[in-house]
């Protein structure tokens, strides 16, 4: 009976409706963002619109993908400390199909984004050419999105199927698709658990390889004479750090709005805080490793990339802002155990990290392309960024609206301890 009650509770926590003003606000921002982008690419400075489009594509793609990768790492490591956190992370993957579609408009912006198109680099011509770049990246993203959606399917299927079997929820086309061919909970749980054990390491490996490729193709190639073998690792690890910060924000917000205080405890926040602290150290290490090699080698085409971003205005100010907000600040604040356990302190920390990493993506992309005296940041950049954020939030609200945030069966808060 307790198990049935727990299953009912997990579906009862699904909000019956999302406030209209929230949907209206996000929908309005999305429309404004799309219109601003269309006006921007047909205006006097189309490069600005394409640059900020690429910045946001990389940011929101990384945020969404990192959520599913976190769940895959959780599954692979057989962790038990935060099943509720894992389900919240899985919902971030709902934006991935949208992100995949948002990749293809970059084809039309290629002349404003890739300087090697009109200034070819002969020794890199076999790799840096438009057909090959978009072919390999689209195949890679398609594979990654497919693996992620399969992971979500097998993670949600047992809970949805059992709820339908016990008539806890009404049958809908979406639920019916998830429970198609249902063979009973015990059989389905074994089958789905096996599928997740196989999918998880494949997804993690694909993430590392494909996000390295994305980093090389969509960021490093913007400055085609600069190269770094460690940049791919930096990009996919910093995206995972970004995902953890976003997951922290979502966990705190959902805990308050869905009244999940009993299921999500200070221990969960402590564990999330420790992960953020560890990743801030790891990303700083990767950043310093990259800087040390460039400084020690003193090769002109490599040092120029760093000099532009650390010693020339306005980029130097933005670089220091990204470093302080994304890494040094969190590292210092998260030394405190109390901060890691307090959601009211951890929430602004998560927001600061995500903001810092957005600025970091901006600094990686825009200085390679923009030649003006001041950093291009105005209403055009703000509204296009707001459009991306609205699309991501609406996709997550769709997940919350149809799927239970609480996994089942649940662990009690007493058994969920950090080690």
C-alpha positions in Angstrom: 0.0 0.0 0.0 2.9 2.4 0.8 4.3 1.8 -2.6 1.0 2.5 -4.3 0.7 5.7 -2.3 4.2 6.8 -3.3 3.4 6.2 -6.9 0.2 8.2 -6.7 2.1 11.0 -4.9 4.7 11.2 -7.6 2.0 11.9 -10.2 0.0 14.1 -7.9 3.0 16.4 -7.7 2.6 17.1 -11.4 1.2 20.6 -11.7 -2.3 20.5 -13.2 -1.7 23.7 -15.1 1.1 26.2 -15.6 0.0 29.8 -14.7 -1.1 31.6 -17.9 1.0 34.6 -17.1 4.1 32.5 -17.1 3.3 30.8 -20.4 2.3 34.2 -21.9 5.5 35.9 -20.7 7.8 33.1 -22.0 5.8 32.8 -25.2 6.0 36.5 -25.8 9.7 36.7 -25.1 10.2 33.8 -27.6 8.3 35.6 -30.3 10.2 38.8 -29.7 13.5 36.9 -29.7 12.7 35.3 -33.0 11.6 38.5 -34.6 14.6 40.4 -33.3 16.9 37.8 -34.8 15.2 37.9 -38.2 15.4 41.7 -38.2 19.0 41.5 -37.1 20.2 39.2 -39.9 18.5 41.5 -42.4 19.8 44.7 -40.8 22.9 46.8 -41.1 25.0 44.5 -38.9 23.9 40.9 -39.5 27.1 39.6 -38.0 26.0 40.7 -34.5 22.8 38.6 -34.8 24.7 35.5 -35.9 27.4 35.9 -33.2 24.9 36.1 -30.4 22.9 33.3 -31.9 26.0 31.1 -31.8 26.8 32.1 -28.3 23.3 31.1 -27.1 23.2 27.9 -29.1 26.4 26.7 -27.5 25.3 27.8 -24.0 21.8 26.3 -24.0 22.9 23.1 -25.9 25.5 22.5 -23.3 23.1 23.2 -20.4 20.5 20.8 -21.7 22.9 18.0 -22.7 24.8 18.2 -19.4 21.5 17.4 -17.5 21.1 14.0 -19.3 24.8 13.3 -19.0 24.6 13.9 -15.3 21.8 11.3 -15.1 23.9 8.9 -17.2 26.9 9.4 -14.8 24.6 8.8 -11.9 23.3 5.6 -13.4 26.8 4.3 -14.4 28.2 5.0 -10.9 25.2 3.3 -9.3 24.7 6.3 -7.1 21.9 6.5 -4.5 22.3 9.9 -3.0 19.9 11.8 -5.1 17.3 10.1 -7.2 15.1 13.2 -7.1 18.0 15.3 -8.4 18.6 12.9 -11.2 15.0 13.2 -12.4 15.2 17.0 -12.3 18.3 16.7 -14.4 16.7 14.4 -17.0 14.1 17.0 -17.7 16.7 19.4 -19.0 17.1 17.1 -22.0 13.7 18.1 -23.3 15.4 21.1 -25.0 17.8 18.8 -27.0 15.5 18.2 -30.0 14.9 22.0 -30.3 18.7 22.6 -30.0 19.3 20.1 -32.8 17.0 22.0 -35.1 18.6 25.3 -34.0 21.9 24.0 -35.3 20.9 24.2 -39.0 20.2 28.0 -39.3 24.0 28.4 -38.7 24.4 27.2 -42.3 22.9 30.5 -43.5 25.2 32.5 -41.2 28.4 30.7 -42.2 29.8 33.7 -44.1 29.5 35.9 -40.9 30.8 33.2 -38.6 33.6 31.3 -40.3 36.5 33.5 -41.6 38.2 30.5 -43.2 35.5 30.5 -45.9 36.8 33.6 -47.5 40.3 33.3 -46.2 41.1 29.6 -46.6 43.8 28.0 -44.6 45.4 25.6 -47.1 46.8 23.1 -44.5 43.4 22.8 -42.9 41.2 22.9 -46.0 40.4 19.2 -45.9 38.9 19.7 -42.4 37.6 23.2 -42.5 35.2 23.2 -45.3 31.4 23.9 -45.1 29.9 20.6 -46.3 32.2 18.4 -44.1 31.8 20.6 -41.0 28.0 20.7 -41.1 27.8 17.0 -42.1 29.9 15.7 -39.2 28.4 18.1 -36.6 24.8 17.3 -37.6 25.5 13.5 -37.5 27.2 13.9 -34.1 24.4 16.0 -32.7 21.8 13.6 -34.1 23.5 10.6 -32.4 23.8 12.5 -29.1 20.2 13.6 -29.1 19.0 10.1 -30.1 21.0 8.5 -27.2 19.7 11.1 -24.8 16.0 10.6 -25.8 16.4 6.8 -25.5 17.9 7.3 -22.1 14.9 9.4 -21.0 12.5 6.9 -22.5 13.9 3.9 -20.6 14.1 6.0 -17.4 10.5 7.1 -17.5 8.8 4.0 -19.0 8.5 1.8 -15.8 6.9 4.6 -13.8 4.5 5.7 -16.5 3.6 2.2 -17.4 2.8 1.1 -13.9 0.7 4.3 -13.3 -1.4 3.4 -16.4 -1.7 -0.2 -15.3 -3.0 0.8 -11.9 -5.2 3.5 -13.4 -3.5 6.2 -11.4 -3.4 8.4 -14.5 -5.6 8.6 -17.5 -4.4 7.2 -20.7 -3.1 9.9 -23.2 -1.4 9.4 -26.5 1.9 10.4 -24.9 1.6 8.0 -22.0 0.3 5.3 -24.3 3.4 5.6 -26.4 5.6 5.3 -23.4 3.8 2.2 -22.2 3.4 0.6 -25.7 3.9 -3.2 -25.5 3.8 -3.2 -21.7 4.7 -6.6 -20.2 4.3 -6.0 -16.5 6.3 -3.9 -14.0 8.9 -6.6 -13.0 9.7 -7.5 -16.6 9.8 -3.9 -17.7 12.0 -2.7 -14.8 14.6 -5.4 -15.6 14.5 -4.6 -19.3 14.8 -0.8 -18.8 17.5 -1.2 -16.2 19.5 -3.2 -18.6 19.0 -0.7 -21.4 20.1 2.1 -19.1 23.2 0.3 -18.1 24.2 -0.1 -21.7 23.1 3.4 -22.8 24.8 5.3 -20.0 28.4 4.7 -20.8 27.7 5.0 -24.5 26.1 8.4 -23.9 29.0 9.6 -21.7 31.5 8.6 -24.3 29.5 10.1 -27.2 29.2 13.4 -25.2 32.9 13.7 -24.7 33.7 13.0 -28.3 30.9 15.0 -29.9 31.2 18.1 -27.7 34.9 18.1 -28.2 34.1 18.2 -32.0 31.6 21.0 -31.5 34.1 23.0 -29.5 36.7 22.6 -32.2 34.3 23.4 -35.1 32.1 26.1 -33.7 34.5 27.9 -31.4 38.1 27.2 -32.2 37.7 27.4 -36.0 36.4 31.0 -35.6 40.1 31.9 -35.2 41.5 29.4 -37.7 45.1 30.0 -37.0 44.8 29.2 -33.3 44.6 25.6 -32.2 44.6 23.7 -28.9 44.4 20.0 -28.3 43.0 20.5 -24.8 40.2 22.8 -25.8 37.7 20.0 -26.6 38.1 18.6 -23.1 37.7 22.1 -21.6 34.5 22.7 -23.6 32.7 19.5 -22.6 33.8 19.6 -19.0 32.8 23.3 -18.6 29.5 22.5 -20.2 29.0 19.8 -17.5 29.9 22.4 -14.9 27.3 24.7 -16.4 24.7 21.9 -16.3 25.4 21.3 -12.6 24.9 25.0 -11.9 21.6 25.0 -13.9 20.5 21.8 -12.1 21.1 23.5 -8.7 18.9 26.4 -9.7 16.2 24.1 -11.0 16.3 21.9 -7.9 15.8 24.9 -5.5 13.1 26.5 -7.6 11.1 23.2 -8.0 11.5 22.3 -4.3 9.8 25.6 -3.4 7.1 25.7 -6.1 6.1 22.0 -5.9 6.6 21.7 -2.2 9.2 19.0 -2.2 10.8 19.9 1.1 10.4 16.3 2.4 11.9 14.7 -0.7 14.7 17.2 -1.3 16.7 17.9 1.9 19.7 20.0 2.9 21.8 16.9 2.3 21.0 17.0 -1.4 22.1 20.6 -1.5 25.3 19.8 0.3 26.1 17.1 -2.3 25.3 19.5 -5.2 27.4 22.2 -3.6 30.3 19.8 -3.2 30.0 18.9 -6.9 30.0 22.6 -7.9 33.0 23.2 -5.7 34.9 20.2 -7.2 34.1 21.3 -10.8 35.1 24.9 -10.2 38.6 23.5 -9.2 38.7 21.2 -12.2 37.8 23.9 -14.7 40.3 26.3 -13.2 42.9 23.5 -13.6 42.0 23.0 -17.3 42.0 26.7 -17.9 45.4 27.2 -16.2 46.8 24.2 -18.1 45.8 25.8 -21.4 47.2 29.2 -20.4 50.5 27.7 -19.2 51.1 25.8 -22.5 50.4 29.0 -24.6 52.6 31.2 -22.3 55.5 28.7 -22.2 55.4 28.0 -25.9 55.3 31.7 -26.8 54.0 31.0 -30.3 52.6 34.1 -31.9 49.4 32.6 -33.3 48.6 31.0 -29.9 49.6 34.0 -27.6 47.5 36.4 -29.7 44.3 34.5 -28.7 45.1 35.0 -25.0 46.4 38.6 -25.4 43.2 39.7 -27.2 41.0 38.4 -24.4 43.1 39.2 -21.3 44.9 42.4 -22.1 42.9 44.3 -24.7 39.7 46.2 -23.9 36.8 45.6 -23.7 37.4 41.9 -23.8 39.8 41.8 -20.8 37.1 43.2 -18.5 34.6 40.5 -19.7 37.2 37.8 -19.3 37.9 38.8 -15.7 34.1 39.0 -15.1 33.7 35.4 -16.4 36.6 34.2 -14.3 35.4 35.8 -11.1 31.7 34.9 -11.5 32.2 31.4 -13.0 35.2 30.1 -11.1 37.0 32.2 -8.5 33.9 33.5 -6.7 32.1 30.1 -6.4 35.4 28.4 -5.3 35.7 30.9 -2.5 32.1 31.0 -1.4 31.6 27.2 -1.6 34.4 26.6 0.8 31.6 27.1 3.4 29.7 24.0 4.4 26.8 26.2 5.5 26.5 27.8 2.1 26.4 24.4 0.4 23.5 23.3 2.6 21.4 26.5 2.5 19.2 26.7 -0.7 18.9 30.5 -0.2 22.6 30.9 -0.4 23.1 28.2 -3.1 20.5 29.7 -5.5 22.3 33.0 -6.1 25.6 31.0 -6.4 24.1 28.8 -9.2 22.8 31.9 -11.0 26.2 33.6 -10.7 27.9 30.6 -12.2 25.5 30.3 -15.1 25.9 34.0 -15.8 29.7 33.8 -15.6 29.7 30.8 -18.0 27.4 32.7 -20.5 29.9 35.6 -20.4 32.7 33.0 -20.9 31.0 31.6 -24.1 30.5 35.2 -25.3 34.2 35.9 -24.8 35.2 32.7 -26.6 33.1 33.5 -29.7 32.7 37.3 -30.2 36.3 38.6 -30.1 37.3 36.3 -32.9 34.7 37.9 -35.2 33.9 41.4 -34.0 36.3 44.2 -35.1 34.6 47.2 -33.6 36.0 49.3 -30.7 33.3 48.3 -28.2 31.8 44.9 -27.4 28.5 44.5 -29.3 25.9 44.2 -26.6 22.6 45.9 -26.7 18.9 45.3 -27.1 19.5 42.9 -30.1 21.8 40.7 -28.0 19.5 40.8 -24.9 16.3 40.0 -26.8 17.8 37.1 -28.8 19.3 35.7 -25.6 15.9 36.1 -24.0 14.3 34.1 -26.9 16.7 31.2 -26.4 16.1 31.2 -22.6 12.3 31.2 -23.1 12.5 28.3 -25.5 14.5 26.3 -23.0 12.2 27.2 -20.1 9.1 26.3 -22.1 10.6 22.9 -23.0 11.3 22.2 -19.3 7.8 23.3 -18.3 6.5 20.8 -20.8 8.5 18.1 -19.0 7.2 19.1 -15.6 3.7 19.3 -16.9 3.6 15.7 -18.2 6.1 13.7 -16.3 6.6 13.2 -12.5 9.5 15.0 -11.0 9.6 12.5 -8.2 11.1 9.1 -9.2 9.5 5.9 -8.0 10.2 4.1 -5.8 11.7 6.8 -3.7 14.4 6.7 -1.1 13.6 8.2 2.3 15.5 11.2 3.3 17.0 9.4 6.2 18.8 6.9 4.0 20.0 9.5 1.6 23.4 10.5 3.2 26.5 12.0 1.7 29.8 10.2 2.0 
